Amino acid sequence: MADKTLICKDCGKEFVFTEGEQAFYKEKGFENEPQRCPDCRRAKKQQGNDRGYRQ
C-alpha cells in the first residue's frame, strides 16, 4: 500500500491519505476513502457539534 493523494470535495485542495490511515480504515471495516481533508473533516464535525448532535 502506498500513500494516496486525494482531492477534498469541500475545498478542492489535495491531501494525502497515508498508508497508516489506509490500514486504520481497513481495520475498522470502512470501504470508502475519505472525501474531505482533515481541516474540512474537523470543520464538518464541529458544525455537527454546534447543532447539538452527539457522537
Contact map, one row per residue, 1 for C-alpha under 8 A:
1110000000000000001000000000000000000000000000000000000
1111000000000000011000000000000000000000000000000000000
1111100000000001111000000000000000000000000000000000000
0111110000000001111000000000000000000000000000000000000
0011111000000111100000000000000000000000000000000000000
0001111100000111100000000000000000100000000000000000000
0000111110011110000000000000000000111000000000000000000
0000011111111110000000000000000000111001000000000000000
0000001111110000000000000000000000110000000000000000000
0000000111110000000000000000000000010001000000000000000
0000000111111000000000000000000000000001000000000000000
0000001111111100000000000000000000000000000000000000000
0000001100111110000000000000000000001000000000000000000
0000111100011111000000000000000000001000000000000000000
0000111100001111100000000000000000001000000000000000000
0011110000000111110000000000000000000000000000000000000
0011110000000011111011000000000001000000000000000000000
0111000000000001111111000000000000000000000000000000000
1111000000000000111111100000000000000000000000000000000
0000000000000000011111110000000000000000000000000000000
0000000000000000111111111000000000000000000000000000000
0000000000000000111111111100000000000000000000000000000
0000000000000000001111111110000000000000000000000000000
0000000000000000000111111111000000000000000000000000000
0000000000000000000011111111111010000000000000000000000
0000000000000000000001111111111000000000000000000000000
0000000000000000000000111111110000000000000000000000000
0000000000000000000000011111110000000000000000000000000
0000000000000000000000001111111000000000000000000000000
0000000000000000000000001111111110000000000000000000000
0000000000000000000000001100111110000000000000000000000
0000000000000000000000000000011111000000000000000000000
0000000000000000000000001000011111100000000000000000000
0000000000000000100000000000000111111000000000000000000
0000011110000000000000000000000011111000000000000000000
0000001111000000000000000000000001111111100000000000000
0000001100001110000000000000000001111111100000000000000
0000000000000000000000000000000000011111110000000000000
0000000000000000000000000000000000011111111000000000000
0000000101100000000000000000000000011111111100000000000
0000000000000000000000000000000000011111111110000000000
0000000000000000000000000000000000000111111111000000000
0000000000000000000000000000000000000011111111100000000
0000000000000000000000000000000000000001111111110000000
0000000000000000000000000000000000000000111111111000000
0000000000000000000000000000000000000000011111111100000
0000000000000000000000000000000000000000001111111110000
0000000000000000000000000000000000000000000111111111110
0000000000000000000000000000000000000000000011111111110
0000000000000000000000000000000000000000000001111111100
0000000000000000000000000000000000000000000000111111100
0000000000000000000000000000000000000000000000011111110
0000000000000000000000000000000000000000000000011111111
0000000000000000000000000000000000000000000000011001111
0000000000000000000000000000000000000000000000000000111
